[in-house]
Amino acid sequence: MNWQAVRFRWKDPFLIIDQRTHLNEKLSSYIQQFPKVQLTRAETRQGLIRARLIGAKQAKGDVLVFLDSHCEANYGWLEPLLARIAHDRTIVVTPDIEVIDLRTFSYAKGKGGYNRGVFNWELTFKWRALPDYERERRNSDADPIRSPTMAGGLFAIDRTYFYEIGSYDTEMSYWGGENVEMSFRIWMCGGSLEILPCSKVGHVFRESQPYKIGEGAIDKNNMRLAEVWMDEYKQIFYAMRPQLKDRSYGDVSERKALREKLKCKNFKWYLQNVIPELDIPDMYPHGRGEVRNLGTDQCLDTLAKNEPGGEPGMYMCHGMGNNQFFMYTKKNEFWHDDLCLDLVNGDSNTKVKLYNCHRLGGNQKWEHDRDGKIRHVLHDVCLDIEGDGLVVRKCDNRQTQKWRFSAYPEEDRSKSSHSDVL
């Protein structure tokens, strides 16, 4: 069969019509040149998750293929996906996602170095390079890549299996978290998730969403995910998102019953067998949460420079976690999403940077007591403030060298245990 590349550059057909008037008759007229394409409209805005369920219900084939609207399917993209599912219907497959330029729509050919999907403890999907054990498992560049999570916008799945494992959580709203939820569910309930390098599909990676998401929808979706699938590890997620405490996530009894029915493994099994390289934060670290400076009443903040070499600084405390969430670990690191505060040299006014945590102490080892200094052990200097920046200086008693975490779990747990004994 001679497959032709087809460009899917329509906007989401399930948006409110008065926001995207070109999706009315113009879109209906345009797709008439594709006799195999059926356009189904919802009467009201449903959001991505429920819109996909509407589409799945209309499907007649043995395999469901979900593609974002801002994609371009390359030559021969479909056969590898179908062949892998024919080999094992419990394998959920995604293409190798390549980049379409946001402004020119030019198609950028991949460089051949593959990544796979992972997640952080705020339950955000991320791309990461293949770990050594996955590279060694594969015999050639054409072999499937086992992926702990999927981006969610592009995947193929056996239609019957899609419903057997619970399709989507219909109480999730709009968009966000559904891809990680499905990824956990696939692995924990007997399936697997793979990226197929021989299937190439281009995707426009946008700088911002062109539509509005219901307020609190992503948070609610992630809470439902955590409550159903993460067992005791949900504590880590909630520690990073303190603003979610006491917020409603709806009834999850049906999803928990699904997990029981499918005899799914626990989340600890998933961490140990699917993504063993993931750094698991301490359940009871020395310190956790925001790091408030007692001299300025501002908080340590990554300033969205969440990459190796990024320079953190100070910002007004907002109590929402995210860029202001840090842990003071059992290894005396100041940890943020697999990055640690790092000091290359101890000269006065040297700026502190973020680098990948290496667990070896040295440049990343700090000492801290509640309401006290954050002292770098190797260089014997203390964390201080200069403007909105973060520097080190000779340790003294100035207030800008005194810091407080919002919680000290290990210390508080120890006091609680001692009180119980007494």
C-alpha positions as CSV (number, residue, x, y, z in Angstrom):
1,M,0.0,0.0,0.0
2,N,1.3,3.4,-0.9
3,W,0.9,5.6,2.2
4,Q,1.0,9.3,1.7
5,A,2.0,11.9,4.3
6,V,-1.1,13.8,5.4
7,R,-0.9,17.1,7.2
8,F,-3.2,17.5,10.2
9,R,-3.1,21.2,10.9
10,W,-6.6,21.9,12.1
11,K,-7.3,23.4,15.4
12,D,-9.2,21.4,18.0
13,P,-12.7,20.9,16.6
14,F,-14.2,20.6,20.1
15,L,-13.4,24.2,21.0
16,I,-16.2,26.7,21.6
17,I,-17.2,27.6,18.1
18,D,-17.4,31.4,18.6
19,Q,-13.7,31.3,19.6
20,R,-12.7,29.6,16.3
21,T,-15.1,30.6,13.6
22,H,-12.9,29.1,10.9
23,L,-13.9,25.7,12.3
24,N,-17.5,26.0,11.1
25,E,-18.3,25.7,7.4
26,K,-14.7,26.2,6.2
27,L,-13.5,23.1,8.1
28,S,-16.4,21.0,7.0
29,S,-15.8,22.0,3.4
30,Y,-12.1,21.4,3.6
31,I,-12.3,17.8,4.7
32,Q,-14.7,16.8,1.9
33,Q,-11.6,16.2,-0.2
34,F,-10.7,13.4,2.2
35,P,-13.5,10.8,1.8
36,K,-12.2,8.6,4.6
37,V,-12.1,11.4,7.1
38,Q,-15.2,11.9,9.3
39,L,-15.7,15.0,11.4
40,T,-17.7,14.6,14.6
41,R,-18.7,17.6,16.6
42,A,-19.8,17.7,20.2
43,E,-22.7,20.0,21.1
44,T,-20.8,21.6,23.9
45,R,-17.1,21.9,24.7
46,Q,-15.8,18.6,26.1
47,G,-12.1,19.0,26.4
48,L,-9.4,16.7,25.1
49,I,-10.1,13.6,27.3
50,R,-13.8,13.4,26.6
51,A,-13.5,14.4,23.0
52,R,-11.2,11.5,22.5
53,L,-13.7,9.2,24.0
54,I,-16.3,10.5,21.6
55,G,-13.9,9.7,18.7
56,A,-13.1,6.3,20.1
57,K,-16.8,5.4,20.3
58,Q,-17.2,6.3,16.6
59,A,-14.3,4.1,15.5
60,K,-14.9,0.8,13.8
61,G,-11.4,-0.6,13.3
62,D,-9.4,-3.0,15.5
63,V,-6.9,-0.4,16.4
64,L,-7.4,3.1,17.8
65,V,-4.8,5.7,16.7
66,F,-4.9,9.1,18.6
67,L,-3.0,12.0,17.0
68,D,-3.0,15.7,18.1
69,S,-4.4,18.0,15.5
70,H,-1.1,19.8,15.1
71,C,0.7,16.7,13.6
72,E,2.1,15.6,10.3
73,A,2.2,11.8,9.7
74,N,5.3,10.8,7.7
75,Y,5.7,8.1,5.1
76,G,5.2,4.6,6.4
77,W,4.3,5.8,9.8
78,L,1.4,3.5,10.5
79,E,2.7,0.0,9.6
80,P,5.2,-0.3,12.5
81,L,2.5,0.6,15.0
82,L,0.0,-1.9,13.6
83,A,2.6,-4.7,13.4
84,R,3.7,-4.3,17.0
85,I,0.1,-4.4,18.2
86,A,-0.6,-7.5,16.0
87,H,2.4,-9.1,17.8
88,D,1.0,-8.4,21.3
89,R,-2.3,-6.6,21.8
90,T,-1.3,-5.4,25.3
91,I,1.6,-3.3,23.9
92,V,0.6,0.4,23.6
93,V,2.8,2.1,21.0
94,T,3.8,5.6,20.2
95,P,5.7,6.9,17.1
96,D,9.1,8.6,17.3
97,I,7.9,12.2,17.6
98,E,9.8,14.7,15.5
99,V,9.6,18.4,15.4
100,I,7.6,20.7,13.1
101,D,8.7,24.3,13.4
102,L,6.2,26.4,15.3
103,R,6.4,29.4,12.9
104,T,7.4,28.0,9.5
105,F,5.9,24.5,9.7
106,S,9.1,23.1,8.3
107,Y,9.7,19.5,9.2
108,A,12.9,18.9,11.2
109,K,14.3,15.4,10.7
110,G,15.3,13.7,13.9
111,K,19.0,13.4,14.9
112,G,18.8,9.7,15.7
113,G,19.5,10.0,19.4
114,Y,16.4,8.7,21.2
115,N,14.7,9.8,24.4
116,R,11.9,8.2,26.3
117,G,9.1,9.5,28.5
118,V,9.4,9.8,32.2
119,F,7.8,12.0,34.9
120,N,8.7,14.2,37.8
121,W,7.1,14.1,41.3
122,E,4.8,16.9,40.4
123,L,3.4,14.4,37.8
124,T,4.6,16.4,34.8
125,F,5.7,14.5,31.7
126,K,9.3,14.9,30.7
127,W,11.7,13.5,28.0
128,R,14.9,11.9,29.2
129,A,17.8,10.1,27.4
130,L,17.7,6.3,27.5
131,P,19.4,4.8,30.5
132,D,22.3,2.4,30.0
133,Y,20.2,-0.7,30.7
134,E,17.7,0.2,28.0
135,R,20.4,0.9,25.4
136,E,22.0,-2.4,26.2
137,R,18.7,-4.2,26.0
138,R,18.2,-3.1,22.3
139,N,20.1,-4.9,19.5
140,S,19.6,-2.2,16.9
141,D,18.3,1.4,16.5
142,A,15.1,-0.1,15.0
143,D,14.2,-2.0,18.2
144,P,11.3,-0.7,20.3
145,I,12.1,1.6,23.2
146,R,10.4,0.7,26.5
147,S,9.0,4.0,27.9
148,P,7.8,4.5,31.4
149,T,5.3,7.2,30.3
150,M,4.0,8.7,27.1
151,A,3.4,12.2,26.0
152,G,-0.2,11.2,25.3
153,G,-0.9,13.2,22.2
154,L,0.2,10.4,19.8
155,F,-0.3,6.7,20.4
156,A,-2.0,3.5,19.1
157,I,-3.8,0.9,21.1
158,D,-5.9,-2.2,20.4
159,R,-9.5,-1.0,20.5
160,T,-10.8,-3.8,22.7
161,Y,-7.8,-3.5,25.1
162,F,-8.4,0.3,25.4
163,Y,-11.7,-0.4,27.0
164,E,-10.5,-3.5,29.0
165,I,-8.0,-1.4,30.9
166,G,-10.4,1.5,31.5
167,S,-10.0,3.9,28.6
168,Y,-9.8,7.3,30.2
169,D,-10.9,8.4,33.7
170,T,-14.1,10.2,32.6
171,E,-14.0,12.4,35.7
172,M,-10.8,14.0,34.5
173,S,-11.5,17.3,32.9
174,Y,-10.2,19.0,29.7
175,W,-6.5,18.1,29.5
176,G,-3.5,17.2,31.7
177,G,-2.4,14.2,33.7
178,E,-4.4,11.7,31.6
179,N,-1.3,10.6,29.8
180,V,0.7,9.8,33.0
181,E,-2.4,8.1,34.5
182,M,-2.8,5.9,31.5
183,S,1.0,5.2,31.4
184,F,1.0,4.0,35.1
185,R,-2.2,2.0,34.5
186,I,-0.8,0.2,31.4
187,W,2.4,-0.9,33.1
188,M,0.9,-1.7,36.5
189,C,-2.0,-3.7,35.0
190,G,-0.1,-6.1,32.7
191,G,0.6,-4.1,29.6
192,S,3.6,-2.2,28.3
193,L,4.4,1.0,26.6
194,E,6.9,1.4,23.7
195,I,8.2,4.0,21.3
196,L,8.8,2.7,17.8
197,P,11.7,4.5,16.0
198,C,10.6,3.3,12.6
199,S,7.3,5.2,12.9
200,K,7.9,8.9,12.4
201,V,5.3,11.6,13.1
202,G,5.9,15.3,13.3
203,H,4.4,17.5,16.0
204,V,4.2,21.2,16.5
205,F,5.5,22.0,20.0
206,R,3.6,25.2,20.9
207,E,4.9,27.9,23.2
208,S,1.5,28.3,24.9
209,Q,-2.0,26.8,24.8
210,P,-4.3,28.4,22.2
211,Y,-7.3,27.7,24.4
212,K,-8.3,28.0,28.0
213,I,-8.3,25.0,30.4
214,G,-10.9,25.0,33.3
215,E,-9.5,26.4,36.5
216,G,-8.0,23.7,38.7
217,A,-8.6,21.0,36.1
218,I,-5.0,19.8,35.9
219,D,-4.6,19.8,39.6
220,K,-7.8,17.7,40.1
221,N,-6.7,15.3,37.3
222,N,-3.3,14.8,39.0
223,M,-4.9,14.3,42.4
224,R,-7.2,11.6,41.0
225,L,-4.1,10.0,39.4
226,A,-2.2,10.1,42.7
227,E,-5.1,8.8,44.8
228,V,-5.7,5.8,42.6
229,W,-2.3,4.7,41.4
230,M,0.5,6.0,43.6
231,D,-0.1,4.3,47.0
232,E,2.0,5.8,49.8
233,Y,4.2,7.6,47.2
234,K,1.3,10.1,46.7
235,Q,2.8,11.8,49.8
236,I,5.7,13.1,47.7
237,F,3.3,14.6,45.1
238,Y,1.3,16.4,47.8
239,A,4.4,17.6,49.6
240,M,5.4,19.4,46.4
241,R,1.9,20.8,45.9
242,P,0.9,22.0,49.4
243,Q,-1.9,24.2,47.9
244,L,-3.8,21.1,47.0
245,K,-4.3,20.1,50.7
246,D,-8.1,19.6,51.4
247,R,-9.0,20.3,47.8
248,S,-11.7,18.0,46.3
249,Y,-10.7,15.5,43.6
250,G,-14.1,13.8,43.4
251,D,-15.1,10.1,43.8
252,V,-12.4,7.7,42.8
253,S,-14.1,4.5,44.0
254,E,-14.8,3.3,40.5
255,R,-11.2,3.7,39.4
256,K,-10.0,1.9,42.5
257,A,-12.4,-0.9,41.8
258,L,-11.0,-1.1,38.2
259,R,-7.5,-1.4,39.7
260,E,-8.7,-4.2,41.9
261,K,-10.5,-6.0,39.1
262,L,-7.5,-5.9,36.8
263,K,-5.3,-7.2,39.7
264,C,-2.8,-4.4,39.0
265,K,0.6,-4.3,40.7
266,N,1.5,-1.6,43.2
267,F,3.4,1.6,42.5
268,K,6.5,0.4,44.2
269,W,6.7,-2.4,41.6
270,Y,6.4,0.2,38.9
271,L,9.2,2.3,40.3
272,Q,11.5,-0.7,40.7
273,N,10.8,-2.5,37.4
274,V,9.8,0.2,34.9
275,I,11.8,3.3,36.0
276,P,14.5,2.2,38.5
277,E,16.7,5.2,37.7
278,L,14.1,7.7,39.0
279,D,15.3,9.6,42.0
280,I,12.8,8.9,44.9
281,P,12.8,11.8,47.4
282,D,13.0,10.9,51.1
283,M,9.6,10.4,52.7
284,Y,11.0,12.1,55.8
285,P,13.8,14.4,54.7
286,H,15.5,16.9,57.1
287,G,13.6,19.8,55.5
288,R,10.9,20.1,52.9
289,G,8.8,22.8,51.1
290,E,9.6,26.5,50.7
291,V,12.9,27.9,52.0
292,R,12.2,31.3,53.6
293,N,14.9,33.8,54.3
294,L,14.4,35.3,57.7
295,G,16.1,38.6,56.7
296,T,14.0,39.4,53.7
297,D,11.0,37.2,54.1
298,Q,11.5,36.0,50.5
299,C,11.8,32.4,49.3
300,L,14.4,30.4,47.5
301,D,13.2,30.1,43.9
302,T,14.6,28.4,40.8
303,L,13.2,31.3,38.7
304,A,12.2,28.7,36.2
305,K,15.8,27.9,35.4
306,N,15.2,24.2,36.0
307,E,18.2,22.9,34.1
308,P,21.9,22.1,34.9
309,G,23.8,25.4,35.2
310,G,20.6,27.4,36.1
311,E,21.0,30.1,38.7
312,P,18.4,30.2,41.4
313,G,17.5,33.4,43.2
314,M,14.9,34.9,45.6
315,Y,11.2,35.7,45.0
316,M,8.2,36.5,47.1
317,C,6.9,33.4,48.9
318,H,3.7,32.1,47.3
319,G,3.1,28.8,49.1
320,M,2.4,27.0,45.8
321,G,5.4,24.7,45.6
322,N,6.6,24.4,42.0
323,N,9.8,26.5,41.6
324,Q,9.9,27.1,45.4
325,F,9.8,23.5,46.4
326,F,13.1,22.1,47.8
327,M,14.1,19.2,50.0
328,Y,17.0,19.0,52.4
329,T,17.8,15.3,51.9
330,K,19.3,12.7,54.2
331,K,22.5,13.2,52.1
332,N,22.5,16.9,53.0
333,E,21.6,18.1,49.6
334,F,19.2,20.9,48.7
335,W,17.2,19.1,46.1
336,H,14.7,20.3,43.5
337,D,13.4,17.9,40.8
338,D,16.7,15.9,40.4
339,L,18.7,19.1,40.6
340,C,20.8,20.2,43.6
341,L,22.3,23.4,44.8
342,D,26.0,23.2,43.8
343,L,29.0,25.4,44.7
344,V,32.0,25.1,42.5
345,N,34.2,27.4,44.7
346,G,33.8,29.2,48.0
347,D,35.0,32.7,47.1
348,S,32.9,35.4,48.6
349,N,29.9,36.5,46.4
350,T,30.1,33.4,44.3
351,K,26.7,32.5,42.9
352,V,25.2,29.1,43.7
353,K,23.9,27.1,40.7
354,L,21.8,24.0,40.1
355,Y,23.4,20.9,38.7
356,N,22.3,17.2,38.5
357,C,22.4,15.6,41.9
358,H,25.3,13.2,42.1
359,R,24.9,11.9,45.7
360,L,28.7,12.2,46.4
361,G,28.7,15.2,48.7
362,G,31.5,17.5,47.8
363,N,30.1,20.6,46.0
364,Q,26.5,19.6,46.9
365,K,26.8,19.0,50.6
366,W,25.3,21.5,53.0
367,E,24.5,21.8,56.7
368,H,21.4,23.4,58.0
369,D,19.4,23.7,61.3
370,R,15.9,25.1,61.7
371,D,16.0,28.9,61.6
372,G,19.7,28.8,61.1
373,K,22.4,29.0,58.5
374,I,22.8,27.0,55.3
375,R,26.5,26.2,55.4
376,H,28.5,24.7,52.6
377,V,30.6,21.9,54.3
378,L,33.5,21.8,51.8
379,H,34.1,25.5,51.6
380,D,32.8,26.7,55.0
381,V,30.7,29.5,53.6
382,C,27.1,30.4,54.1
383,L,24.2,31.0,51.8
384,D,23.3,34.7,51.6
385,I,21.4,37.2,49.5
386,E,22.5,39.9,47.2
387,G,19.6,41.8,45.6
388,D,17.4,39.0,44.2
389,G,20.4,36.7,43.7
390,L,21.8,33.9,45.8
391,V,25.5,34.0,46.8
392,V,27.8,32.6,49.5
393,R,29.7,34.7,52.0
394,K,31.8,34.1,55.2
395,C,29.4,32.8,57.8
396,D,28.2,35.4,60.4
397,N,25.1,36.3,62.4
398,R,23.3,38.5,59.9
399,Q,19.6,37.7,59.3
400,T,20.0,37.2,55.6
401,Q,22.0,34.0,56.4
402,K,19.1,32.5,58.4
403,W,16.6,30.2,56.7
404,R,13.5,28.2,57.5
405,F,11.9,25.3,55.7
406,S,8.1,25.2,55.8
407,A,8.4,21.7,57.3
408,Y,11.0,19.6,59.0
409,P,9.5,16.1,58.6
410,E,12.3,14.1,60.2
411,E,12.6,16.3,63.3
412,D,8.8,16.6,63.7
413,R,8.4,12.8,63.3
414,S,11.1,12.2,65.9
415,K,9.4,14.5,68.4
416,S,6.0,12.8,67.8
417,S,7.5,9.4,68.4
418,H,9.2,10.6,71.6
419,S,6.0,12.0,72.8
420,D,4.2,8.7,72.2
421,V,6.8,6.9,74.2
422,L,6.4,9.4,77.1
